[in-house]
Every structure is written in structure tokens, then in C-alpha cells.
Amino acid sequence: MSTSDRKVRKKRRWGRIFEYTSYERNLLVGDEYNELLKELEKDYSKRKSIVVTPQEIASRRDIRVSVARSLLDDLVKKKIIKKAYSNRRVSVYAKT
């Protein structure tokens, strides 16, 4: 997405006006999803050690966190990485 997709919005709180920009990341489906999955699979299978979170992948690739979570879950199913730590806010994945 380009900078023109970012919208400046104003919000009133406690008598003051705050400006903020909203930005929506890309949603991958179909072939784009499969290409990125193959790329991550090849990259992570070559490395000796890795610790990654869905938020890291989302910020690097400019995709939604939900898509990054599903990518990492697919890599867990293929036994390339495993879920090292998880709570309700964050999941951490490591090399198997």
C-alpha cells in the first residue's frame, strides 16, 4: 500500500483533538499465500536456529497478523518450526 492509502483521522478525547493515521496491511489469499509459504519454508529450513513471532513477520512483509499466524501454523504442521511459547497475547515459534 502506498502512503496515499493512509488516512489521517481526528478524534476528540477529553476536550482535545488528536490526529492519527490508520493503515491497513495486505491480506494474502491463494497463490500469493502459497508463494510466501514456500519462501518462508525454504528460508526457515536452511537456518540453524530461529525465534519468530507473527508480529515480526507481519511487519517485515506488510501483511496482516492473522495471515502471519496462519502461515506459522502451516509451518508447524509441516514440522519445520514448533510453538515454543504461547499465551493469549503472543505466540513465539522456534526451530525444531
Accessible surface in RSA format (square Angstrom, percent):
REM  Atomic radii and reference values for relative SASA: ProtOr
REM  Chains: A
REM  Algorithm: Lee & Richards
REM  Probe-radius: 1.40
REM  Slices: 20
REM RES _ NUM      All-atoms   Total-Side   Main-Chain    Non-polar    All polar
REM                ABS   REL    ABS   REL    ABS   REL    ABS   REL    ABS   REL
RES MET A   1   103.77  53.7  46.91  31.0  56.87 135.4  57.84  49.2  45.94  60.9
RES SER A   2    64.39  54.4  51.65  68.9  12.74  29.3  52.47 111.7  11.92  16.7
RES THR A   3   116.50  82.9 105.27 106.7  11.23  26.8  73.67  99.0  42.83  64.7
RES SER A   4    96.48  81.5  62.05  82.8  34.43  79.3  57.93 123.4  38.55  54.0
RES ASP A   5    64.49  45.2  50.37  50.1  14.12  33.4  12.54  29.5  51.95  51.8
RES ARG A   6   113.70  47.7  99.40  50.7  14.30  34.0  18.85  25.8  94.85  57.5
RES LYS A   7   119.14  58.1 115.13  70.6   4.02   9.6  69.25  62.3  49.90  53.2
RES VAL A   8    98.67  64.9  68.97  62.4  29.70  71.6  68.97  59.9  29.70  80.6
RES ARG A   9   107.20  45.0 102.96  52.5   4.24  10.1  33.06  45.2  74.14  44.9
RES LYS A  10   141.76  69.2 110.70  67.9  31.06  73.9  56.41  50.8  85.35  90.9
RES LYS A  11   107.52  52.5 102.82  63.1   4.70  11.2  57.33  51.6  50.20  53.5
RES ARG A  12   183.44  77.0 158.89  81.0  24.55  58.4  61.91  84.6 121.52  73.7
RES ARG A  13   114.07  47.9 107.87  55.0   6.19  14.7  17.52  23.9  96.55  58.5
RES TRP A  14   208.04  83.5 165.56  80.1  42.47  99.7 149.89  79.9  58.14  94.3
RES GLY A  15    75.71  93.4   0.00   N/A  75.71  93.4  37.88 103.9  37.83  84.7
RES ARG A  16   171.39  72.0 167.05  85.2   4.34  10.3  45.05  61.6 126.34  76.6
RES ILE A  17   101.26  57.6  72.24  53.8  29.02  70.0  72.24  52.0  29.02  78.8
RES PHE A  18    93.14  46.6  90.74  56.2   2.39   6.2  93.14  56.5   0.00   0.0
RES GLU A  19   113.13  65.0  81.83  61.9  31.30  74.5  25.36  49.0  87.78  71.7
RES TYR A  20    98.09  45.8  90.34  51.4   7.75  20.2  70.88  53.3  27.21  33.5
RES THR A  21    78.97  56.2  56.39  57.2  22.58  53.8  32.44  43.6  46.53  70.3
RES SER A  22    33.80  28.6  27.13  36.2   6.66  15.3  27.35  58.2   6.45   9.0
RES TYR A  23    71.58  33.4  38.53  21.9  33.05  86.0  33.40  25.1  38.19  47.1
RES GLU A  24   104.23  59.8  97.13  73.5   7.10  16.9  34.59  66.9  69.65  56.9
RES ARG A  25    76.23  32.0  71.38  36.4   4.85  11.5  14.47  19.8  61.77  37.4
RES ASN A  26    55.28  38.1  51.10  49.4   4.18  10.1  14.22  34.2  41.06  39.7
RES LEU A  27    96.05  53.5  75.93  54.3  20.13  50.6  75.93  53.3  20.13  54.2
RES LEU A  28    29.01  16.2  23.22  16.6   5.79  14.6  23.22  16.3   5.79  15.6
RES VAL A  29   109.54  72.1  99.92  90.5   9.63  23.2 101.50  88.2   8.04  21.8
RES GLY A  30    48.47  59.8   0.00   N/A  48.47  59.8  39.30 107.8   9.17  20.5
RES ASP A  31   110.93  77.7 105.36 104.9   5.57  13.2  26.34  62.0  84.59  84.4
RES GLU A  32   100.67  57.8  96.33  72.9   4.34  10.3  37.52  72.6  63.16  51.6
RES TYR A  33    38.11  17.8  38.11  21.7   0.00   0.0  35.33  26.5   2.78   3.4
RES ASN A  34    71.01  49.0  70.66  68.3   0.35   0.9  15.05  36.2  55.96  54.1
RES GLU A  35   118.23  67.9 111.66  84.5   6.58  15.7  43.70  84.5  74.54  60.9
RES LEU A  36    17.23   9.6  15.01  10.7   2.22   5.6  16.62  11.7   0.60   1.6
RES LEU A  37    16.28   9.1  16.28  11.6   0.00   0.0  16.28  11.4   0.00   0.0
RES LYS A  38   142.30  69.4 138.15  84.8   4.14   9.9  83.40  75.1  58.89  62.7
RES GLU A  39    82.76  47.5  79.12  59.9   3.64   8.7  30.26  58.5  52.50  42.9
RES LEU A  40     1.98   1.1   1.98   1.4   0.00   0.0   1.98   1.4   0.00   0.0
RES GLU A  41    50.53  29.0  50.53  38.2   0.00   0.0  10.48  20.3  40.05  32.7
RES LYS A  42   125.93  61.4 121.32  74.4   4.61  11.0  68.38  61.5  57.55  61.3
RES ASP A  43    48.95  34.3  44.71  44.5   4.24  10.0  16.08  37.9  32.87  32.8
RES TYR A  44     2.07   1.0   2.07   1.2   0.00   0.0   0.77   0.6   1.29   1.6
RES SER A  45    62.53  52.8  40.98  54.7  21.55  49.6  28.57  60.8  33.96  47.6
RES LYS A  46   156.22  76.2 123.14  75.6  33.09  78.8  84.74  76.3  71.48  76.1
RES ARG A  47   101.32  42.5  91.66  46.7   9.66  23.0  34.18  46.7  67.14  40.7
RES LYS A  48   197.42  96.3 169.77 104.2  27.65  65.8 119.11 107.2  78.32  83.4
RES SER A  49    93.21  78.8  77.32 103.2  15.88  36.6  42.80  91.1  50.41  70.6
RES ILE A  50    12.73   7.2   3.78   2.8   8.96  21.6  10.25   7.4   2.48   6.7
RES VAL A  51   103.79  68.3  82.84  75.0  20.95  50.5  82.84  72.0  20.95  56.8
RES VAL A  52     2.11   1.4   2.11   1.9   0.00   0.0   2.11   1.8   0.00   0.0
RES THR A  53    22.74  16.2  22.74  23.1   0.00   0.0  18.50  24.9   4.23   6.4
RES PRO A  54     1.81   1.3   1.81   1.7   0.00   0.0   1.81   1.5   0.00   0.0
RES GLN A  55    72.74  40.7  69.29  50.6   3.45   8.2  52.52 111.8  20.22  15.3
RES GLU A  56    65.19  37.4  61.18  46.3   4.01   9.6  34.22  66.2  30.97  25.3
RES ILE A  57     1.96   1.1   1.52   1.1   0.43   1.0   1.96   1.4   0.00   0.0
RES ALA A  58     0.00   0.0   0.00   0.0   0.00   0.0   0.00   0.0   0.00   0.0
RES SER A  59    68.32  57.7  44.50  59.4  23.81  54.9  31.36  66.8  36.95  51.8
RES ARG A  60   144.02  60.5 107.39  54.7  36.63  87.2  61.63  84.2  82.39  49.9
RES ARG A  61    80.07  33.6  59.26  30.2  20.81  49.5  22.40  30.6  57.67  35.0
RES ASP A  62    41.26  28.9  40.60  40.4   0.67   1.6  27.04  63.6  14.23  14.2
RES ILE A  63     4.49   2.6   4.49   3.3   0.00   0.0   4.49   3.2   0.00   0.0
RES ARG A  64    79.62  33.4  77.48  39.5   2.15   5.1  24.39  33.3  55.23  33.5
RES VAL A  65    40.90  26.9  37.51  34.0   3.39   8.2  37.51  32.6   3.39   9.2
RES SER A  66    64.25  54.3  55.00  73.4   9.25  21.3  42.87  91.3  21.37  29.9
RES VAL A  67     9.87   6.5   8.17   7.4   1.69   4.1   9.87   8.6   0.00   0.0
RES ALA A  68     0.00   0.0   0.00   0.0   0.00   0.0   0.00   0.0   0.00   0.0
RES ARG A  69   112.34  47.2 112.34  57.3   0.00   0.0  37.12  50.7  75.21  45.6
RES SER A  70    44.77  37.8  41.79  55.8   2.98   6.9  39.25  83.6   5.52   7.7
RES LEU A  71     0.00   0.0   0.00   0.0   0.00   0.0   0.00   0.0   0.00   0.0
RES LEU A  72     0.00   0.0   0.00   0.0   0.00   0.0   0.00   0.0   0.00   0.0
RES ASP A  73    58.60  41.0  57.43  57.2   1.17   2.8  16.64  39.2  41.96  41.9
RES ASP A  74    34.72  24.3  33.80  33.6   0.92   2.2   6.96  16.4  27.76  27.7
RES LEU A  75     0.00   0.0   0.00   0.0   0.00   0.0   0.00   0.0   0.00   0.0
RES VAL A  76    49.16  32.4  43.82  39.7   5.35  12.9  43.82  38.1   5.35  14.5
RES LYS A  77   161.64  78.9 131.48  80.7  30.17  71.8  91.08  82.0  70.56  75.2
RES LYS A  78   104.16  50.8  76.92  47.2  27.24  64.8  61.82  55.6  42.35  45.1
RES LYS A  79   168.27  82.1 152.42  93.5  15.85  37.7  96.21  86.6  72.06  76.8
RES ILE A  80    23.83  13.6  18.99  14.1   4.84  11.7  23.39  16.8   0.44   1.2
RES ILE A  81     1.56   0.9   0.19   0.1   1.37   3.3   0.19   0.1   1.37   3.7
RES LYS A  82   109.44  53.4 109.40  67.1   0.04   0.1  53.38  48.0  56.06  59.7
RES LYS A  83   100.16  48.9  75.26  46.2  24.90  59.3  37.64  33.9  62.52  66.6
RES ALA A  84    60.43  55.6  23.93  36.9  36.50  83.0  29.19  41.1  31.24  82.8
RES TYR A  85   121.44  56.7 116.02  66.0   5.42  14.1  92.82  69.7  28.63  35.3
RES SER A  86    56.61  47.8  29.60  39.5  27.01  62.2  14.85  31.6  41.75  58.5
RES ASN A  87    74.43  51.3  53.33  51.5  21.10  50.8  34.30  82.5  40.13  38.8
RES ARG A  88   212.56  89.2 165.87  84.6  46.69 111.2  81.91 111.9 130.65  79.2
RES ARG A  89   180.37  75.7 157.22  80.1  23.15  55.1  59.80  81.7 120.57  73.1
RES VAL A  90    51.21  33.7  47.68  43.2   3.53   8.5  50.87  44.2   0.34   0.9
RES SER A  91    19.05  16.1  16.79  22.4   2.26   5.2   1.73   3.7  17.32  24.3
RES VAL A  92    33.08  21.8  33.08  29.9   0.00   0.0  33.08  28.7   0.00   0.0
RES TYR A  93     3.88   1.8   3.74   2.1   0.14   0.4   0.15   0.1   3.73   4.6
RES ALA A  94    18.97  17.4  18.97  29.3   0.00   0.0  18.97  26.7   0.00   0.0
RES LYS A  95    49.41  24.1  34.12  20.9  15.29  36.4  27.16  24.4  22.25  23.7
RES THR A  96    88.48  62.9  38.95  39.5  49.54 118.1  52.62  70.7  35.86  54.2
END  Absolute sums over single chains surface
CHAIN  1 A     7287.2       6058.4       1228.8       3710.9       3576.3
END  Absolute sums over all chains
TOTAL          7287.2       6058.4       1228.8       3710.9       3576.3
